[in-house]
Amino acid sequence: MHIAGSTVLLTGVTGGIGGALAAELSARGVRLVLTGRRAEALEPLAERYGARMITADLADADDVRRLAAEAAGTDILIANAALPSSGDVLDYTPDQIDRALAVNLRAPAMLARLLAPAMVAAGRGHFCFVGSLSGMAATKSSSLYTATKFGLRGFSLAFRQDLHGTGVGVSIVQPGFVRELGMFAKTGSSTPGGVRTVSPEQVCRGVIRAIERDVAEINVAPPELRFLTKVASQFPGFAERVQRLAGAEPTVHAIVDAQRSSR
């Protein structure tokens, strides 16, 4: 479907690549609805892009329902919000586990459930879930993040089949390591094994392409990382041994330490 002139609800606009997505969507002439937890962070973005803002905490089930109600008339949902959720599960409190699952998986699924009926009735619309290559292959100290991204990928691909023939499309866009603005970039660490990164603009182009061409899945990463991810998804035991031999533990520990406050 064409993005120009559509009403787009974008989650996670105040972190990661959300700002880049907001700028790209605004430039393409959409009616933008931005959401996040902190009004003070949303207000300048809403003013900059002439957007409507709705404050909501995606970890709060009542807030998710309110967000869907206030965003009635949405043509396109771009579910971009996510917590980094790195670190060993044993280091997490039960509340932190619940929050990771709620923000990364329950909220996008529930928003899709609540917004879909109106789109189906109109015979047009699109759901674009921003996942991660972690939704295809597991890595050390990422149990919760990987679980939510595996789940998001599964939900997206199956939901797409559920909506086939309704005029409503579903896509998942899965970036690798994103430089400058991504969650990984904020840690200040080098990439594990010197893996190449992608730009926020490449991720934005992937999102636009997924929506306008109704592509089921787009992986935004250098060719070698896409290849290694597919190998790891098919041969997890082999991938686990390779990761240990690669000596990435210092980098992993640095990432976990940098993201601890985001739980």
C-alpha positions, 0 to 999 in steps of 0.5 A: 500500500502507498504510505503517503497520506496514510495515518501511521502509528509509530511506537518506540519513537524516542529510542533506537531507530524510532527518530530516523523512522519518524523523519522518513515517514514525515518526509513521505507525507504521512499523518504521523501518530507518535507514542512513548512513555515520556511526554517530555521526550515526545513533545519536541518530536511531535512538534518537529514532525507535525505529529500527534502524540499519545503517551503510553507505557507498553508494559502496562496492559491498560495503557496498550488498550488505551493507546489502541483506542486513542489511535483509532483510524490507524492505517499502518502500525509500525511496532518498533518499540523494544527493550534491549533485554540483554544479560543472563536470565538469572540476573533478572527479577521476575518483574523485569522478565515480565516487562521485557515480554510485555514491551517486546512481544505482548504489546505489538501482538495486542496492538495488532489484535485491537487495530486489525478489525477496523483495517479489515473492515476498510479492506486496507492497512499494514502491520510492520513489526521491527524485529531483529536478526536475534529472532532467527539465531540465538546468542549468549546473554540474550535469552529474553531478547532472543525469545521475544524476537523469535516470538515476534517473527513467528507472530508476524509470519502467522498473522500475515497468513491469518489476514491473507485476502483481507487487503491488510498486509503484515511484514517483519523487518529484522536489522542486524547491528545498527550504527549511530542510532540503534540499541547496540550503538548506544553501548559504545562497544565494537561489534562481536567479531568485527561484524559490519553494521548497517545505517538507520537509513537502510533500516528505514528503507527496509521498513518502507519497502516492506509496507509498500510492497507487502513483503513478508520478511526483510533482513537488513544486514550485510550479506555475510551476516545474513548468511551466518544467521541462516546457518546458525538458525539451522545448526544452533549447536554448531553456531554455539561452538563457533561463537565460543571460539570467536572470543566475543565474551568481552564485547558481550559483557560490555553490551550487557553492562551498558544496557542494564539500566534499560531493563 
